Structures are given as structure tokens and as C-alpha cells.
Amino acid sequence: MQEVHVYQPKPVQYLDIEALIPKNHILCKIDKLLDLSFVRELTVSYYCCNISRPLVDPELFFRMILVGYIFRIQYDRKLCEEIIYNLAYR
């Protein structure tokens, strides 16, 4: 006799993204060694506080540029697309 599968939704489970990335990944090693908190202080004079658009965090921007350099991603649009799709880049 065949059984009928009845879908029973499960409660939402939260996933730890860091658990999906291997601890020996090159970006994990770089993240442990590299402190870019000083970038905000260096770039504060270049950011205007009364612009209607949201500003890009300078530390995040430099991390994105570093990912592009390490993985040889030459174009900004391609880099943004790769960062969306690749969990390790986040």
C-alpha cells in the first residue's frame, strides 16, 4: 500500500553561516590577522553626513577590494555579484 506524504511545516531554523565555511579558508585566516578598523578614522573627512543615499562602510569597501584582488575579480559589478553568491566572501 502506498503512503500519502503530508507536508508538515517545521519551525524556522536559523543557520550559522560561519559554520558552513571551513576554518582553514584563506579569508578566515586573513580576517583573524587583519584589523581594518583604522580605515574609518582615516576616511571620516571624505564622507558627508547629509547625503540622501546610504553610504558604503569604508572598512567593508576595503574588504571587498581585497577579495577582488585575492581572487582576481577585475570588475566591480562582477565582484558585487560574487560577494552575493559566495558565503566565504561575506
Backbone as a printed PyTorch tensor [residue, N CA C, xyz], in Angstrom:
tensor([[[  0.8370,  -1.1700,   0.0000],
         [  0.0000,   0.0000,   0.0000],
         [  0.8930,   1.2490,   0.0000]],

        [[  0.5640,   2.2190,  -0.8160],
         [  1.3220,   3.4540,  -0.8850],
         [  0.8920,   4.3960,   0.2240]],

        [[  1.8810,   5.1180,   0.7160],
         [  1.5790,   6.1130,   1.7340],
         [  1.4460,   7.4800,   1.0800]],

        [[  0.6370,   8.2990,   1.6450],
         [  0.4830,   9.6740,   1.1840],
         [  1.3190,  10.5530,   2.0940]],

        [[  2.2130,  11.2950,   1.4620],
         [  3.0660,  12.1930,   2.2440],
         [  2.3120,  13.4920,   2.5100]],

        [[  2.1630,  13.8160,   3.7550],
         [  1.5060,  15.0570,   4.1510],
         [  2.5870,  16.0160,   4.6320]],

        [[  2.6470,  17.1460,   3.9930],
         [  3.6490,  18.1490,   4.3600],
         [  3.2790,  18.7970,   5.6840]],

        [[  4.2150,  18.7430,   6.6060],
         [  4.0460,  19.4140,   7.8930],
         [  5.1850,  20.4050,   8.0450]],

        [[  4.8770,  21.6810,   7.9620],
         [  5.9500,  22.6740,   8.0550],
         [  6.6270,  22.6390,   9.4190]],

        [[  7.9380,  22.7610,   9.3810],
         [  8.7200,  22.8010,  10.6160],
         [  8.9500,  24.2540,  10.9970]],

        [[  9.1910,  24.5000,  12.2550],
         [  9.5030,  25.8800,  12.6450],
         [ 10.7990,  26.3390,  11.9660]],

        [[ 10.9260,  27.6120,  11.7970],
         [ 12.0860,  28.1870,  11.1310],
         [ 13.3400,  27.8970,  11.9520]],

        [[ 14.3540,  27.4100,  11.2600],
         [ 15.6260,  27.1650,  11.9180],
         [ 16.6360,  28.1780,  11.4010]],

        [[ 17.4190,  28.6960,  12.2940],
         [ 18.4310,  29.6600,  11.9040],
         [ 19.7320,  28.9340,  11.6350]],

        [[ 20.4030,  29.3680,  10.6040],
         [ 21.6140,  28.7210,  10.1500],
         [ 22.8040,  29.6320,  10.4330]],

        [[ 23.8320,  29.0760,  11.0050],
         [ 25.0560,  29.8270,  11.2570],
         [ 25.9130,  29.7680,  10.0000]],

        [[ 26.0320,  30.8900,   9.3120],
         [ 26.7760,  30.9230,   8.0560],
         [ 28.2430,  30.5800,   8.2830]],

        [[ 28.8040,  31.0050,   9.3820],
         [ 30.2170,  30.7380,   9.6570],
         [ 30.4950,  29.2490,   9.8000]],

        [[ 29.4830,  28.4710,  10.1900],
         [ 29.6730,  27.0270,  10.3140],
         [ 29.8120,  26.3600,   8.9490]],

        [[ 29.3400,  27.0080,   7.8940],
         [ 29.4310,  26.4410,   6.5530],
         [ 30.7810,  26.6840,   5.8890]],

        [[ 31.5350,  27.6250,   6.4150],
         [ 32.8250,  27.9860,   5.8220],
         [ 33.9310,  27.2610,   6.5760]],

        [[ 34.8270,  26.5670,   5.8610],
         [ 35.9220,  25.8630,   6.5370],
         [ 36.8250,  26.8340,   7.3080]],

        [[ 37.2790,  26.3990,   8.4540],
         [ 38.1230,  27.2620,   9.2940],
         [ 39.4820,  27.5540,   8.6530]],

        [[ 39.9180,  26.6980,   7.7200],
         [ 41.2140,  26.9120,   7.0910],
         [ 41.1040,  27.6690,   5.7700]],

        [[ 39.9330,  28.2500,   5.4900],
         [ 39.7600,  29.0590,   4.2810],
         [ 40.6540,  30.2920,   4.3890]],

        [[ 41.2080,  30.7120,   3.2720],
         [ 42.1650,  31.8200,   3.2850],
         [ 41.5450,  33.1110,   3.8390]],

        [[ 40.2750,  33.3490,   3.5540],
         [ 39.6500,  34.5730,   4.0520],
         [ 39.4180,  34.5300,   5.5550]],

        [[ 39.2090,  33.3490,   6.1120],
         [ 39.0920,  33.2350,   7.5760],
         [ 40.4240,  33.5510,   8.2370]],

        [[ 41.4980,  33.0780,   7.6220],
         [ 42.8290,  33.3580,   8.1700],
         [ 43.1500,  34.8510,   8.0830]],

        [[ 42.8090,  35.4550,   6.9590],
         [ 43.0620,  36.8890,   6.7850],
         [ 42.2270,  37.7010,   7.7670]],

        [[ 40.9860,  37.3100,   7.9650],
         [ 40.1000,  38.0310,   8.8780],
         [ 40.6360,  38.0330,  10.3020]],

        [[ 41.2680,  36.9280,  10.7060],
         [ 41.8390,  36.8570,  12.0540],
         [ 43.0500,  37.7670,  12.2040]],

        [[ 43.8030,  37.9610,  11.1130],
         [ 45.0400,  38.7290,  11.1820],
         [ 44.8620,  40.2170,  10.8700]],

        [[ 43.8780,  40.5410,  10.0500],
         [ 43.7530,  41.8920,   9.5230],
         [ 42.7100,  42.6960,  10.2900]],

        [[ 43.1270,  43.8050,  10.8290],
         [ 42.2150,  44.7140,  11.5250],
         [ 42.1360,  46.0080,  10.7170]],

        [[ 40.9880,  46.2440,  10.1010],
         [ 40.8120,  47.4310,   9.2700],
         [ 39.9880,  48.5150,   9.9610]],

        [[ 39.8970,  48.4610,  11.2700],
         [ 39.0920,  49.4540,  11.9840],
         [ 39.6650,  50.8690,  11.8510]],

        [[ 40.9350,  50.9920,  11.5620],
         [ 41.5650,  52.3020,  11.4210],
         [ 41.1080,  53.0260,  10.1530]],

        [[ 40.5470,  52.2900,   9.1960],
         [ 40.1380,  52.8840,   7.9220],
         [ 39.0300,  53.9110,   8.1250]],

        [[ 38.1320,  53.6460,   9.0430],
         [ 37.0400,  54.5940,   9.3080],
         [ 37.5770,  55.9520,   9.7660]],

        [[ 38.5770,  55.9230,  10.6250],
         [ 39.1610,  57.1670,  11.1250],
         [ 39.8760,  57.9300,  10.0080]],

        [[ 40.5330,  57.1830,   9.1070],
         [ 41.2660,  57.8350,   8.0200],
         [ 40.3470,  58.4330,   6.9660]],

        [[ 39.1710,  57.8900,   6.8000],
         [ 38.2760,  58.3320,   5.7260],
         [ 37.1160,  59.1930,   6.2140]],

        [[ 37.0760,  59.5390,   7.4690],
         [ 35.9370,  60.2890,   8.0160],
         [ 35.7750,  61.6480,   7.3340]],

        [[ 36.8330,  62.2760,   6.9110],
         [ 36.7220,  63.5900,   6.2740],
         [ 36.1980,  63.5070,   4.8470]],

        [[ 36.1910,  62.3240,   4.2600],
         [ 35.7120,  62.1600,   2.8880],
         [ 34.2320,  61.8020,   2.8110]],

        [[ 33.6170,  61.5600,   3.9350],
         [ 32.2090,  61.1730,   3.9660],
         [ 31.3690,  62.3340,   4.4590]],

        [[ 30.3050,  62.6230,   3.7330],
         [ 29.3880,  63.6860,   4.1070],
         [ 28.1820,  63.0580,   4.8130]],

        [[ 27.7260,  63.6420,   5.8840],
         [ 26.6510,  63.0450,   6.6680],
         [ 25.2570,  63.4330,   6.1850]],

        [[ 25.1200,  64.3810,   5.2820],
         [ 23.7890,  64.8320,   4.8740],
         [ 23.4620,  64.4590,   3.4220]],

        [[ 23.9010,  63.3150,   2.9850],
         [ 23.5660,  62.8110,   1.6470],
         [ 22.3560,  61.8960,   1.7900]],

        [[ 21.4830,  61.9400,   0.7970],
         [ 20.2700,  61.1280,   0.8880],
         [ 20.5330,  59.6470,   0.6350]],

        [[ 21.6170,  59.3140,  -0.0490],
         [ 21.9240,  57.9110,  -0.3150],
         [ 22.6460,  57.2930,   0.8780]],

        [[ 22.4500,  55.9920,   1.0960],
         [ 23.2100,  55.3340,   2.1670],
         [ 24.6830,  55.2190,   1.7810]],

        [[ 25.5320,  55.4000,   2.7430],
         [ 26.9710,  55.3650,   2.4980],
         [ 27.5070,  53.9470,   2.6320]],

        [[ 28.5700,  53.6760,   1.9060],
         [ 29.2400,  52.3810,   2.0000],
         [ 30.2410,  52.4570,   3.1470]],

        [[ 30.2030,  51.4630,   4.0100],
         [ 31.1460,  51.4010,   5.1180],
         [ 32.5560,  51.2680,   4.5370]],

        [[ 33.4790,  52.1740,   4.8920],
         [ 34.8170,  52.1190,   4.3000],
         [ 35.5640,  50.8240,   4.6130]],

        [[ 35.3660,  50.2760,   5.8030],
         [ 36.0170,  49.0100,   6.1360],
         [ 35.4960,  47.8950,   5.2370]],

        [[ 34.1970,  47.8620,   5.0190],
         [ 33.5900,  46.8700,   4.1230],
         [ 34.0960,  47.0590,   2.6970]],

        [[ 34.2080,  48.3070,   2.2650],
         [ 34.6970,  48.5920,   0.9180],
         [ 36.1160,  48.0530,   0.7220]],

        [[ 36.9900,  48.2820,   1.6830],
         [ 38.3620,  47.8010,   1.5620],
         [ 38.4300,  46.2730,   1.6110]],

        [[ 37.5550,  45.6580,   2.3850],
         [ 37.4900,  44.1900,   2.3940],
         [ 37.0320,  43.6580,   1.0360]],

        [[ 36.0790,  44.3430,   0.4250],
         [ 35.6160,  43.9380,  -0.9030],
         [ 36.7470,  44.0540,  -1.9220]],

        [[ 37.4790,  45.1380,  -1.8750],
         [ 38.6020,  45.3320,  -2.7980],
         [ 39.6570,  44.2560,  -2.5800]],

        [[ 39.9020,  43.8950,  -1.3340],
         [ 40.8700,  42.8420,  -1.0260],
         [ 40.4190,  41.4980,  -1.5850]],

        [[ 39.1400,  41.1610,  -1.4520],
         [ 38.6050,  39.9200,  -2.0200],
         [ 38.7790,  39.9270,  -3.5320]],

        [[ 38.4880,  41.0540,  -4.1590],
         [ 38.6620,  41.1590,  -5.6050],
         [ 40.1060,  40.9650,  -6.0170]],

        [[ 41.0250,  41.4930,  -5.2420],
         [ 42.4460,  41.3420,  -5.5530],
         [ 42.9020,  39.8920,  -5.3760]],

        [[ 42.5210,  39.2670,  -4.2770],
         [ 42.9570,  37.9020,  -3.9840],
         [ 42.4240,  36.9140,  -5.0200]],

        [[ 41.1550,  37.0740,  -5.3960],
         [ 40.5330,  36.1170,  -6.3040],
         [ 40.4850,  36.6120,  -7.7490]],

        [[ 41.2320,  37.6800,  -8.0410],
         [ 41.4010,  38.2100,  -9.3960],
         [ 40.0700,  38.5380, -10.0610]],

        [[ 39.2390,  39.2240,  -9.3290],
         [ 37.9610,  39.6960,  -9.8770],
         [ 38.1800,  41.1600, -10.2480]],

        [[ 38.2020,  41.4380, -11.5450],
         [ 38.6290,  42.7560, -12.0120],
         [ 37.5160,  43.7970, -12.0360]],

        [[ 36.2900,  43.3800, -12.2200],
         [ 35.2090,  44.3350, -12.4340],
         [ 34.3370,  44.4600, -11.1850]],

        [[ 33.9230,  45.6920, -10.9060],
         [ 33.1370,  45.9610,  -9.7020],
         [ 31.8130,  45.2090,  -9.6950]],

        [[ 31.1280,  45.1910, -10.8140],
         [ 29.8340,  44.5000, -10.8690],
         [ 29.9980,  43.0070, -10.6470]],

        [[ 31.0420,  42.4480, -11.2300],
         [ 31.3170,  41.0240, -11.0440],
         [ 31.6650,  40.7480,  -9.5790]],

        [[ 32.4230,  41.6240,  -8.9630],
         [ 32.7860,  41.4720,  -7.5590],
         [ 31.5430,  41.5060,  -6.6700]],

        [[ 30.6510,  42.4500,  -6.9060],
         [ 29.4180,  42.5300,  -6.1140],
         [ 28.5700,  41.2740,  -6.3040]],

        [[ 28.5140,  40.7740,  -7.5230],
         [ 27.7550,  39.5560,  -7.7970],
         [ 28.3680,  38.3520,  -7.0830]],

        [[ 29.6790,  38.2380,  -7.1160],
         [ 30.3670,  37.1310,  -6.4480],
         [ 30.1720,  37.1970,  -4.9350]],

        [[ 30.1940,  38.3810,  -4.3790],
         [ 30.0170,  38.5320,  -2.9320],
         [ 28.6000,  38.1290,  -2.5240]],

        [[ 27.6290,  38.3830,  -3.3940],
         [ 26.2560,  37.9690,  -3.0970],
         [ 26.1560,  36.4460,  -3.0590]],

        [[ 26.8190,  35.7660,  -3.9980],
         [ 26.6570,  34.3410,  -4.1470],
         [ 27.5990,  33.5010,  -3.2820]],

        [[ 28.7580,  33.9810,  -2.9490],
         [ 29.7470,  33.1850,  -2.2390],
         [ 29.7320,  33.5390,  -0.7540]],

        [[ 29.3830,  32.5690,   0.0790],
         [ 29.2850,  32.8130,   1.5200],
         [ 30.6270,  33.1510,   2.1520]],

        [[ 31.7010,  32.5860,   1.6450],
         [ 33.0130,  32.8250,   2.2300],
         [ 33.4370,  34.2840,   2.0800]],

        [[ 32.9620,  34.9400,   1.0290],
         [ 33.3180,  36.3410,   0.8190],
         [ 32.6150,  37.2460,   1.8170]],

        [[ 31.5190,  36.7960,   2.3610],
         [ 30.7700,  37.6220,   3.3030],
         [ 31.4230,  37.6230,   4.6510]]])
